[in-house]
Amino acid sequence: MSYSFGIQRNIGWGTIVDAAYVGTLGRHLLERKNINSVPLGTTLDPKAQDPSNPGNPWPRNICVRISGTATFSITTTTPIRAITPCR
């Protein structure tokens, strides 16, 4: 879902103020997670290796679920000096 709102207002002296808001929202997004993940930097540690396959880290087991949420929003306000007189 996306939404936006903007307004421009003449504040006099040939100046216009422009204010805007933009937002995006995502719900029920697919989320992938490796349930066999090892902390970064430990893959060279012998304890983090798969004993049945020496030299390689544990295999990846990916769990997929629908639970992700993402949001983004921004607000801007800009004064604009009009080239021609505002009415």
N, CA, C and O atoms as CSV, one atom per row, in Angstrom:
chain,resi,resn,atom,element,x,y,z
A,1,MET,N,N,0.844,-1.150,0.000
A,1,MET,CA,C,0.000,0.000,0.000
A,1,MET,C,C,0.908,1.238,0.000
A,1,MET,O,O,1.876,1.317,0.757
A,2,SER,N,N,0.577,2.179,-0.850
A,2,SER,CA,C,1.325,3.438,-0.907
A,2,SER,C,C,0.353,4.600,-0.716
A,2,SER,O,O,-0.810,4.523,-1.114
A,3,TYR,N,N,0.835,5.658,-0.114
A,3,TYR,CA,C,-0.001,6.823,0.075
A,3,TYR,C,C,0.866,8.073,0.065
A,3,TYR,O,O,2.049,8.037,0.403
A,4,SER,N,N,0.245,9.179,-0.333
A,4,SER,CA,C,0.969,10.456,-0.360
A,4,SER,C,C,-0.025,11.599,-0.163
A,4,SER,O,O,-1.213,11.480,-0.463
A,5,PHE,N,N,0.497,12.694,0.344
A,5,PHE,CA,C,-0.308,13.880,0.582
A,5,PHE,C,C,0.605,15.081,0.424
A,5,PHE,O,O,1.727,15.078,0.932
A,6,GLY,N,N,0.142,16.104,-0.271
A,6,GLY,CA,C,0.942,17.304,-0.448
A,6,GLY,C,C,0.069,18.543,-0.430
A,6,GLY,O,O,-1.100,18.503,-0.814
A,7,ILE,N,N,0.648,19.640,0.019
A,7,ILE,CA,C,-0.077,20.908,0.053
A,7,ILE,C,C,0.912,22.033,-0.243
A,7,ILE,O,O,2.061,22.003,0.198
A,8,GLN,N,N,0.446,23.020,-0.995
A,8,GLN,CA,C,1.247,24.205,-1.281
A,8,GLN,C,C,0.463,25.416,-0.809
A,8,GLN,O,O,-0.747,25.519,-1.013
A,9,ARG,N,N,1.187,26.334,-0.169
A,9,ARG,CA,C,0.516,27.504,0.388
A,9,ARG,C,C,1.359,28.748,0.110
A,9,ARG,O,O,2.575,28.751,0.306
A,10,ASN,N,N,0.689,29.798,-0.349
A,10,ASN,CA,C,1.336,31.085,-0.577
A,10,ASN,C,C,1.424,31.801,0.771
A,10,ASN,O,O,0.401,32.077,1.397
A,11,ILE,N,N,2.661,32.104,1.223
A,11,ILE,CA,C,2.820,32.774,2.514
A,11,ILE,C,C,3.184,34.255,2.340
A,11,ILE,O,O,3.533,34.937,3.303
A,12,GLY,N,N,3.097,34.731,1.109
A,12,GLY,CA,C,3.377,36.140,0.858
A,12,GLY,C,C,4.823,36.379,0.448
A,12,GLY,O,O,5.631,35.450,0.471
A,13,TRP,N,N,5.158,37.599,0.077
A,13,TRP,CA,C,6.490,38.023,-0.347
A,13,TRP,C,C,7.030,37.164,-1.504
A,13,TRP,O,O,8.235,36.943,-1.621
A,14,GLY,N,N,6.106,36.686,-2.355
A,14,GLY,CA,C,6.514,35.888,-3.508
A,14,GLY,C,C,7.078,34.525,-3.118
A,14,GLY,O,O,7.895,33.965,-3.848
A,15,THR,N,N,6.652,33.984,-1.976
A,15,THR,CA,C,7.175,32.702,-1.500
A,15,THR,C,C,6.036,31.704,-1.303
A,15,THR,O,O,4.985,32.037,-0.756
A,16,ILE,N,N,6.266,30.492,-1.754
A,16,ILE,CA,C,5.311,29.400,-1.593
A,16,ILE,C,C,5.975,28.330,-0.738
A,16,ILE,O,O,7.152,28.028,-0.936
A,17,VAL,N,N,5.243,27.756,0.206
A,17,VAL,CA,C,5.750,26.642,1.005
A,17,VAL,C,C,5.068,25.368,0.513
A,17,VAL,O,O,3.842,25.289,0.426
A,18,ASP,N,N,5.883,24.391,0.199
A,18,ASP,CA,C,5.391,23.093,-0.271
A,18,ASP,C,C,5.696,22.055,0.800
A,18,ASP,O,O,6.861,21.843,1.137
A,19,ALA,N,N,4.657,21.397,1.347
A,19,ALA,CA,C,4.842,20.353,2.349
A,19,ALA,C,C,4.249,19.058,1.791
A,19,ALA,O,O,3.146,19.060,1.244
A,20,ALA,N,N,4.984,17.951,1.932
A,20,ALA,CA,C,4.508,16.682,1.389
A,20,ALA,C,C,4.882,15.536,2.312
A,20,ALA,O,O,5.874,15.595,3.039
A,21,TYR,N,N,4.062,14.492,2.266
A,21,TYR,CA,C,4.300,13.276,3.042
A,21,TYR,C,C,4.087,12.087,2.104
A,21,TYR,O,O,3.099,12.039,1.372
A,22,VAL,N,N,5.011,11.134,2.127
A,22,VAL,CA,C,4.916,9.937,1.302
A,22,VAL,C,C,5.149,8.735,2.199
A,22,VAL,O,O,6.052,8.753,3.036
A,23,GLY,N,N,4.358,7.705,2.040
A,23,GLY,CA,C,4.526,6.509,2.859
A,23,GLY,C,C,4.230,5.243,2.079
A,23,GLY,O,O,3.446,5.254,1.130
A,24,THR,N,N,4.862,4.153,2.483
A,24,THR,CA,C,4.646,2.838,1.899
A,24,THR,C,C,4.555,1.837,3.039
A,24,THR,O,O,5.302,1.930,4.013
A,25,LEU,N,N,3.652,0.891,2.922
A,25,LEU,CA,C,3.455,-0.104,3.962
A,25,LEU,C,C,3.287,-1.471,3.311
A,25,LEU,O,O,2.510,-1.625,2.369
A,26,GLY,N,N,4.011,-2.453,3.809
A,26,GLY,CA,C,3.875,-3.827,3.333
A,26,GLY,C,C,3.596,-4.741,4.511
A,26,GLY,O,O,4.278,-4.664,5.533
A,27,ARG,N,N,2.611,-5.599,4.380
A,27,ARG,CA,C,2.258,-6.537,5.456
A,27,ARG,C,C,2.164,-7.942,4.892
A,27,ARG,O,O,1.966,-8.134,3.692
A,28,HIS,N,N,2.307,-8.904,5.758
A,28,HIS,CA,C,2.217,-10.319,5.395
A,28,HIS,C,C,3.220,-10.670,4.296
A,28,HIS,O,O,2.883,-11.351,3.327
A,29,LEU,N,N,4.447,-10.201,4.458
A,29,LEU,CA,C,5.508,-10.474,3.498
A,29,LEU,C,C,6.177,-11.804,3.827
A,29,LEU,O,O,6.238,-12.205,4.989
A,30,LEU,N,N,6.682,-12.489,2.789
A,30,LEU,CA,C,7.416,-13.728,3.011
A,30,LEU,C,C,8.734,-13.429,3.699
A,30,LEU,O,O,9.447,-12.501,3.317
A,31,GLU,N,N,9.048,-14.201,4.692
A,31,GLU,CA,C,10.293,-14.047,5.437
A,31,GLU,C,C,11.040,-15.372,5.381
A,31,GLU,O,O,10.492,-16.410,5.753
A,32,ARG,N,N,12.294,-15.344,4.918
A,32,ARG,CA,C,13.120,-16.546,4.844
A,32,ARG,C,C,14.205,-16.478,5.900
A,32,ARG,O,O,14.857,-15.449,6.072
A,33,LYS,N,N,14.393,-17.589,6.609
A,33,LYS,CA,C,15.399,-17.613,7.654
A,33,LYS,C,C,16.100,-18.965,7.639
A,33,LYS,O,O,15.457,-20.013,7.581
A,34,ASN,N,N,17.440,-18.925,7.693
A,34,ASN,CA,C,18.231,-20.150,7.780
A,34,ASN,C,C,18.265,-20.562,9.242
A,34,ASN,O,O,18.892,-19.891,10.062
A,35,ILE,N,N,17.590,-21.668,9.578
A,35,ILE,CA,C,17.514,-22.072,10.976
A,35,ILE,C,C,18.779,-22.779,11.447
A,35,ILE,O,O,18.903,-23.089,12.632
A,36,ASN,N,N,19.731,-23.043,10.533
A,36,ASN,CA,C,21.021,-23.619,10.908
A,36,ASN,C,C,22.135,-22.578,10.832
A,36,ASN,O,O,23.308,-22.941,10.749
A,37,SER,N,N,21.795,-21.317,10.859
A,37,SER,CA,C,22.823,-20.289,10.696
A,37,SER,C,C,23.804,-20.292,11.870
A,37,SER,O,O,23.449,-20.588,13.011
A,38,VAL,N,N,25.043,-19.953,11.545
A,38,VAL,CA,C,26.110,-19.906,12.535
A,38,VAL,C,C,26.560,-18.452,12.624
A,38,VAL,O,O,26.594,-17.780,11.594
A,39,PRO,N,N,26.903,-17.936,13.788
A,39,PRO,CA,C,27.358,-16.553,13.894
A,39,PRO,C,C,28.533,-16.260,12.949
A,39,PRO,O,O,29.385,-17.116,12.712
A,40,LEU,N,N,28.555,-15.056,12.428
A,40,LEU,CA,C,29.583,-14.639,11.488
A,40,LEU,C,C,30.979,-14.824,12.080
A,40,LEU,O,O,31.235,-14.425,13.215
A,41,GLY,N,N,31.867,-15.424,11.315
A,41,GLY,CA,C,33.253,-15.610,11.745
A,41,GLY,C,C,33.519,-16.955,12.393
A,41,GLY,O,O,34.677,-17.281,12.655
A,42,THR,N,N,32.488,-17.749,12.662
A,42,THR,CA,C,32.723,-19.044,13.315
A,42,THR,C,C,32.766,-20.207,12.332
A,42,THR,O,O,32.957,-21.348,12.753
A,43,THR,N,N,32.596,-19.957,11.036
A,43,THR,CA,C,32.564,-21.058,10.069
A,43,THR,C,C,33.914,-21.747,9.933
A,43,THR,O,O,33.965,-22.872,9.434
A,44,LEU,N,N,35.007,-21.124,10.353
A,44,LEU,CA,C,36.321,-21.765,10.289
A,44,LEU,C,C,36.648,-22.530,11.569
A,44,LEU,O,O,37.631,-23.269,11.621
A,45,ASP,N,N,35.839,-22.354,12.581
A,45,ASP,CA,C,36.034,-23.065,13.839
A,45,ASP,C,C,35.619,-24.534,13.662
A,45,ASP,O,O,34.525,-24.789,13.158
A,46,PRO,N,N,36.445,-25.498,14.054
A,46,PRO,CA,C,36.109,-26.909,13.861
A,46,PRO,C,C,34.789,-27.315,14.524
A,46,PRO,O,O,34.122,-28.233,14.047
A,47,LYS,N,N,34.407,-26.653,15.606
A,47,LYS,CA,C,33.149,-26.989,16.273
A,47,LYS,C,C,31.928,-26.600,15.443
A,47,LYS,O,O,30.834,-27.114,15.673
A,48,ALA,N,N,32.105,-25.698,14.481
A,48,ALA,CA,C,30.993,-25.240,13.653
A,48,ALA,C,C,30.891,-26.034,12.358
A,48,ALA,O,O,30.068,-25.697,11.506
A,49,GLN,N,N,31.687,-27.061,12.184
A,49,GLN,CA,C,31.692,-27.861,10.957
A,49,GLN,C,C,30.765,-29.062,11.076
A,49,GLN,O,O,30.515,-29.567,12.170
A,50,ASP,N,N,30.267,-29.503,9.948
A,50,ASP,CA,C,29.426,-30.696,9.874
A,50,ASP,C,C,30.331,-31.922,9.991
A,50,ASP,O,O,31.173,-32.124,9.116
A,51,PRO,N,N,30.199,-32.749,11.031
A,51,PRO,CA,C,31.098,-33.885,11.200
A,51,PRO,C,C,30.996,-34.904,10.072
A,51,PRO,O,O,31.963,-35.619,9.812
A,52,SER,N,N,29.849,-34.992,9.392
A,52,SER,CA,C,29.720,-35.952,8.287
A,52,SER,C,C,30.288,-35.401,6.984
A,52,SER,O,O,30.440,-36.150,6.019
A,53,ASN,N,N,30.601,-34.120,6.936
A,53,ASN,CA,C,31.143,-33.492,5.727
A,53,ASN,C,C,32.223,-32.509,6.150
A,53,ASN,O,O,31.985,-31.302,6.124
A,54,PRO,N,N,33.424,-32.992,6.547
A,54,PRO,CA,C,34.480,-32.099,7.057
A,54,PRO,C,C,34.845,-31.002,6.058
A,54,PRO,O,O,34.881,-31.222,4.847
A,55,GLY,N,N,35.111,-29.832,6.595
A,55,GLY,CA,C,35.519,-28.700,5.761
A,55,GLY,C,C,34.366,-27.843,5.300
A,55,GLY,O,O,34.589,-26.770,4.739
A,56,ASN,N,N,33.143,-28.279,5.516
A,56,ASN,CA,C,31.969,-27.503,5.109
A,56,ASN,C,C,31.098,-27.201,6.326
A,56,ASN,O,O,30.986,-28.030,7.229
A,57,PRO,N,N,30.488,-26.030,6.356
A,57,PRO,CA,C,29.592,-25.716,7.464
A,57,PRO,C,C,28.310,-26.549,7.357
A,57,PRO,O,O,28.080,-27.217,6.349
A,58,TRP,N,N,27.497,-26.503,8.379
A,58,TRP,CA,C,26.237,-27.246,8.388
A,58,TRP,C,C,25.381,-26.828,7.191
A,58,TRP,O,O,25.441,-25.676,6.761
A,59,PRO,N,N,24.580,-27.761,6.649
A,59,PRO,CA,C,23.721,-27.412,5.507
A,59,PRO,C,C,22.663,-26.398,5.910
A,59,PRO,O,O,22.292,-26.280,7.078
A,60,ARG,N,N,22.195,-25.677,4.915
A,60,ARG,CA,C,21.163,-24.666,5.173
A,60,ARG,C,C,19.800,-25.322,5.238
A,60,ARG,O,O,19.443,-26.114,4.366
A,61,ASN,N,N,19.054,-25.001,6.243
A,61,ASN,CA,C,17.646,-25.377,6.351
A,61,ASN,C,C,16.859,-24.088,6.391
A,61,ASN,O,O,16.909,-23.340,7.368
A,62,ILE,N,N,16.131,-23.837,5.318
A,62,ILE,CA,C,15.415,-22.578,5.184
A,62,ILE,C,C,13.976,-22.743,5.680
A,62,ILE,O,O,13.265,-23.659,5.267
A,63,CYS,N,N,13.573,-21.863,6.546
A,63,CYS,CA,C,12.204,-21.807,7.052
A,63,CYS,C,C,11.545,-20.587,6.399
A,63,CYS,O,O,12.054,-19.472,6.509
A,64,VAL,N,N,10.424,-20.800,5.728
A,64,VAL,CA,C,9.709,-19.695,5.085
A,64,VAL,C,C,8.384,-19.513,5.803
A,64,VAL,O,O,7.636,-20.471,5.998
A,65,ARG,N,N,8.097,-18.271,6.199
A,65,ARG,CA,C,6.833,-17.978,6.851
A,65,ARG,C,C,6.331,-16.617,6.404
A,65,ARG,O,O,7.101,-15.779,5.936
A,66,ILE,N,N,5.059,-16.411,6.552
A,66,ILE,CA,C,4.455,-15.131,6.175
A,66,ILE,C,C,4.272,-14.325,7.454
A,66,ILE,O,O,3.294,-14.505,8.181
A,67,SER,N,N,5.219,-13.439,7.718
A,67,SER,CA,C,5.112,-12.646,8.941
A,67,SER,C,C,5.832,-11.312,8.827
A,67,SER,O,O,5.813,-10.523,9.772
A,68,GLY,N,N,6.457,-11.046,7.710
A,68,GLY,CA,C,7.238,-9.819,7.591
A,68,GLY,C,C,6.380,-8.584,7.417
A,68,GLY,O,O,5.282,-8.644,6.864
A,69,THR,N,N,6.895,-7.463,7.897
A,69,THR,CA,C,6.247,-6.167,7.745
A,69,THR,C,C,7.315,-5.136,7.408
A,69,THR,O,O,8.399,-5.149,7.991
A,70,ALA,N,N,7.018,-4.258,6.484
A,70,ALA,CA,C,7.969,-3.209,6.110
A,70,ALA,C,C,7.233,-1.877,6.004
A,70,ALA,O,O,6.115,-1.814,5.493
A,71,THR,N,N,7.870,-0.819,6.490
A,71,THR,CA,C,7.296,0.519,6.380
A,71,THR,C,C,8.372,1.514,5.955
A,71,THR,O,O,9.549,1.344,6.276
A,72,PHE,N,N,7.965,2.536,5.243
A,72,PHE,CA,C,8.842,3.630,4.860
A,72,PHE,C,C,7.991,4.886,4.804
A,72,PHE,O,O,6.897,4.874,4.240
A,73,SER,N,N,8.485,5.963,5.383
A,73,SER,CA,C,7.760,7.229,5.302
A,73,SER,C,C,8.747,8.383,5.339
A,73,SER,O,O,9.818,8.294,5.938
A,74,ILE,N,N,8.359,9.464,4.685
A,74,ILE,CA,C,9.216,10.655,4.641
A,74,ILE,C,C,8.329,11.897,4.568
A,74,ILE,O,O,7.277,11.887,3.929
A,75,THR,N,N,8.761,12.946,5.220
A,75,THR,CA,C,8.062,14.231,5.190
A,75,THR,C,C,9.036,15.289,4.719
A,75,THR,O,O,10.170,15.351,5.195
A,76,THR,N,N,8.600,16.124,3.783
A,76,THR,CA,C,9.459,17.202,3.296
A,76,THR,C,C,8.713,18.530,3.379
A,76,THR,O,O,7.495,18.585,3.206
A,77,THR,N,N,9.445,19.573,3.639
A,77,THR,CA,C,8.912,20.933,3.610
A,77,THR,C,C,9.924,21.795,2.876
A,77,THR,O,O,11.098,21.839,3.245
A,78,THR,N,N,9.464,22.486,1.828
A,78,THR,CA,C,10.374,23.259,0.988
A,78,THR,C,C,9.809,24.652,0.736
A,78,THR,O,O,8.688,24.774,0.243
A,79,PRO,N,N,10.559,25.706,1.061
A,79,PRO,CA,C,10.132,27.045,0.648
A,79,PRO,C,C,10.572,27.276,-0.801
A,79,PRO,O,O,11.703,26.961,-1.169
A,80,ILE,N,N,9.682,27.820,-1.609
A,80,ILE,CA,C,9.976,28.055,-3.022
A,80,ILE,C,C,9.776,29.536,-3.311
A,80,ILE,O,O,8.716,30.098,-3.032
A,81,ARG,N,N,10.789,30.150,-3.864
A,81,ARG,CA,C,10.677,31.566,-4.256
A,81,ARG,C,C,10.047,31.628,-5.641
A,81,ARG,O,O,10.626,31.120,-6.602
A,82,ALA,N,N,8.896,32.229,-5.760
A,82,ALA,CA,C,8.166,32.289,-7.024
A,82,ALA,C,C,8.861,33.243,-7.990
A,82,ALA,O,O,9.316,34.319,-7.603
A,83,ILE,N,N,8.933,32.828,-9.251
A,83,ILE,CA,C,9.529,33.678,-10.299
A,83,ILE,C,C,8.534,34.758,-10.711
A,83,ILE,O,O,8.905,35.909,-10.936
A,84,THR,N,N,7.276,34.371,-10.806
A,84,THR,CA,C,6.236,35.359,-11.122
A,84,THR,C,C,5.440,35.636,-9.844
A,84,THR,O,O,5.423,34.793,-8.946
A,85,PRO,N,N,4.799,36.762,-9.741
A,85,PRO,CA,C,4.050,37.090,-8.528
A,85,PRO,C,C,2.951,36.055,-8.247
A,85,PRO,O,O,2.251,35.617,-9.160
A,86,CYS,N,N,2.814,35.679,-7.003
A,86,CYS,CA,C,1.767,34.724,-6.580
A,86,CYS,C,C,0.452,35.467,-6.462
A,86,CYS,O,O,0.433,36.636,-6.078
A,87,ARG,N,N,-0.633,34.815,-6.783
A,87,ARG,CA,C,-1.959,35.436,-6.652
A,87,ARG,C,C,-2.832,34.625,-5.763
A,87,ARG,O,O,-3.986,34.987,-5.533
